[in-house]
Amino acid sequence: MSLYEKLPSDVLIQFYYEVKKMTSTGLVSKNMYYELGLIIAAASRRGILLDKPKDFDQHIFHELLLKLNNKDPSVIE
């Protein structure tokens, strides 16, 4: 279970928006896109749909992206 699974939904969503804002300004590394994918997956398991940044596909690992698209519950934990 990832740390994001343990966060309350409101904190998870706020964290998502802060990370997304930082990625749009180029203030974070490519690894942060991976973390963003984990946040999106944790939210998806709760029925919360979060948008991916427009350049998300360029930065995220292909395998994780496939699991997110399939809503596979075995996304890296």
C-alpha positions in Angstrom: 0.0 0.0 0.0 1.4 3.4 -1.0 1.4 6.4 1.3 -1.2 8.0 -1.0 -3.6 5.2 -0.2 -3.4 6.3 3.5 -4.1 10.0 2.9 -7.6 11.4 3.4 -9.3 12.1 0.1 -9.2 15.9 0.5 -5.5 15.9 1.3 -4.8 13.6 -1.7 -6.7 15.9 -4.0 -5.0 19.0 -2.7 -1.6 17.3 -3.0 -2.5 16.3 -6.6 -3.2 19.9 -7.6 0.0 21.1 -6.0 2.1 18.5 -7.8 0.3 19.1 -11.1 0.9 22.9 -10.7 4.6 22.3 -10.2 4.9 19.9 -13.2 3.2 22.5 -15.4 5.8 25.1 -14.5 8.7 22.6 -14.9 9.8 22.8 -11.3 10.0 19.0 -10.7 11.9 16.1 -12.1 10.5 13.4 -14.3 10.2 11.1 -11.3 7.5 13.4 -10.0 5.3 12.3 -12.9 5.6 8.8 -11.6 4.4 10.0 -8.2 1.6 11.8 -9.9 0.6 8.5 -11.5 0.5 6.9 -8.1 -1.7 9.7 -6.8 -4.1 9.3 -9.8 -4.3 5.5 -9.2 -5.0 6.0 -5.5 -7.8 8.5 -6.3 -9.2 6.2 -9.0 -9.6 3.4 -6.5 -11.7 5.7 -4.4 -13.9 6.6 -7.4 -12.2 10.0 -7.8 -11.3 10.9 -11.4 -8.3 13.2 -11.8 -7.0 14.5 -15.1 -3.6 13.6 -16.3 -1.4 16.6 -17.3 -1.1 17.0 -21.1 2.5 15.9 -21.1 1.9 13.0 -18.7 2.2 10.3 -21.4 5.7 11.6 -22.3 7.0 11.2 -18.8 5.3 8.3 -17.1 6.5 4.7 -17.4 4.6 2.8 -20.1 3.7 -0.1 -17.8 2.2 2.1 -15.2 0.2 4.0 -17.8 -1.3 0.8 -19.1 -2.3 -0.2 -15.6 -3.9 3.2 -15.0 -5.9 3.0 -18.2 -7.1 -0.5 -17.3 -7.7 0.5 -13.6 -5.7 -2.5 -12.6 -5.7 -2.8 -8.8 -2.2 -4.2 -8.8 -0.6 -0.8 -9.6 2.7 -0.6 -7.9 2.1 -0.4 -4.1 
